């Protein structure tokens, strides 16, 4: 009888929930985040850190994608900086203007970085970054010039196309003049031919504000480490 009672008591000890692990919300969140990151592309990971990248020629496809990313990052945070890295020889003027106008329209400051080459429209986007937040890497190059465009067809069509090229040139000169703190005439003279600049020359010209030779904020980090010591 006692033995039966002991067995009955043992069954009560091993209740259905006895072997269920306790739920740890933090561990579950960490596991979900790890799994999500494994499924993300490199571009997704950069976007999550508010970094966008222009690589290669500017055309409608990548311009539309950059515009969407800028608008998305504004919806995520209207104050935090967006970091825009540029390595581009330029391209379509209308596509360049679409990106540029969006940069000026949104609320978050857009910091620009020249990595490798920012030429033609790429230089316009580089110069269009937030003041004091336009950077070039040490060995990067910048190039500005007047817009190119072929004309053809009937005489009246050629006149229309030539007039449009002149309007585009004037608009681009005004944009660079505003951001470089120069006159449109000075920009026009500089852009008569392909004008290549080193990072230091681009800084002197006013296209960038500083040259990066180490990560931003590294001096502050070093100071913090010294304070901790």
N, C-alpha and C positions, 0 to 999 in steps of 0.2 A: 504493500500500500504506500509506504514511504517512497519506494523506488518510483512508483507511478507518479506520485506527487512531485518528485524531483524532476522527472522527465517533463512533466507538464510545466514546471517552473522554467526549465531550460527553453522550452518552446516560446515562452513569453519573452525571454531575453532576446532571442533572435527574431525580432519583429520585422515586418516587411521593409521598413525604412532603415534598418540597422546598418546595411552595407551601402546606402546611397551616399555619395560624396557630398560634402557641403558646397554650396554655390558661392563662388568668389566673383563678384561683379567686375573687379579690376582685372583679374586674370582673363575673364571672358572678353572684356573689351580689348585687352592687349592682343589676344589671339585673333579676334575679328579684324583688328587693325593690321596685324601682320599678314593675314590672308589677303586682305584688300590690297596692300602694297605689293604683294607678289603678283597680283593680277594687273597692276598698273604699268603703263609704258613709261619710258624715260620722260617723254613729254608731259605725261600726267603728273609725274613726280615733281618735275620742274614747276608746272603750273600750280601745284599745291603749295609751293614755296614762293609763289608770285613772281616766277621767272618765265619770260617768253623769249623766243629766239628766232631771229630772221636769218636764214641761211640761203645764199644763192640769189638768183635774179628775183626781182619783185614783179609779180604778175597778179591777175585777179584772184586766183585760187588761194595763194598764201596770204594775200592782203585781206581777203574776207575772213580767213581763219584768224589772223592777228586781231582784226577788229572785234570778232566774237570773243576772243580771249580777253581783250581789254575791257569789254563791256561786262563779261562774267566776273572778272576780278574786281571791278567797281561794285558789282552787286554783292560780292562777298565782304568787302570792306571799303568804305568810301574815303578812308583817311590813310591807310597803310600804303607805302611805296610799292610800285610795280617796277620790276627790274627787266629792262629790255636790252638784250644783247644782239648786236648787229655785225654780220659778216656778209656783206652784199656788194656786188658791183653796180647796183641800181636796177633800173628796169622801167616798167610802165609808169608814166607820169600820173595818170589818173589813179592807179593803184597806190602809188606813193602818197598822193593827196588824201586818199581815203584813210590810210593809216595815220597820217599826220593830223588831219582834222579830228579824228577820234582821240588822239593823244591830248589835243588841246581842249577838247570838250569835256572829258571825264574829270571827276573830282580828285582821285588819287594822284599824287605826283608820280611822273614816269621818269625814272632814272635810266639814262642810256649809256651803253658801253660799246666801244668799237673794239671788236676782236678780229684781227687780221686786216680787213679792208672795209671801209665805209665810203663808197664812191657814188657820185651822182645822187640819185634818190636816197641811197643809204646815208649819205652825208647830211641830207636835209632832215632825215629822221633823227640822226645823231644830234644835230644842232637843236632840234625841236624838243629835247628833253627838258625836264624841270631845271631851272637855274640853280647852279652850284651842285647839280647832280648829273652832270654830263662828263663821262670819263672815256679815256682811251688807254688801252694797254700799251706798255712801253714800246714795243716794236710794231705796232699797228700803223696803218696808212689811211689817210683821208684824201679824197679827190673830189673837186667840184668842177663843173663845166656848164656850158650852156646846153639847153635841151636839144637833142637831135631829132630829126624827123624828115622822112622822105616826102617829096611832093610830086604829084603827077596828075595827068588827066588834062581836061580842057583848061584854057587860060584862066577862066573865071574860077575854076576849082583850085588851081595853083595859087591864085591870089588869096582865096579863103583860107587855104591850108597854111600859107606863109604868114598871114595875119594871126592865125591861131597860135602858131609857134612863137611869134613875137609876144603875144599876150601871156603865154605860158612862161616864157623866159622872164618877163617883167614880174609875174606873180612869184616865181621861185626866187628871184633877186630880192624882192621885198621880204620874203620869209627869212632868207639867210641874213639880210640886213638887220632885221628885228632881233634875231637871236644872237648875232655876232656883234651887235652894237656898232654897225658900220652903216654907211650910206648905200643906197641902191646902186649909185654910180660906182662906188668902190667895189662892190660885189660884181657888178657887170664887167669892170675892167679885169678883175681876177679870173672871171669865168670865160674870158674870150677864148682861151685854150684850156686843155686839160691841165688843171693845177693840182699837183700832188703835194701832200704835206706829211711830214713825220708827225708823231704824236705831240712833240714839243711845239712844232710849227702850228699844228691845229689848235693847240692851247693859246698860242700867241695870237692867232687869227680870230679866236673867239668861238670856235665851233665846239670845243670842249672846255671844261673848267679845271680839270686836273688829270694827271697821268697816274695810272695804277701800277704799282710794282709789287704790292702785297695786298692781301685781302682787306677789304674795308673793315674798320673797327679793330684791327689787330693791335694798334697802339693802346686802345682802351682796354683790351683784354690783358695786355701786358701790365698796364697800370693796376688793374684789378688783382692780378696775381701778386704784384709787389705789395699791394695793400694787405692781401691775405697773409703774406709772410710777416 
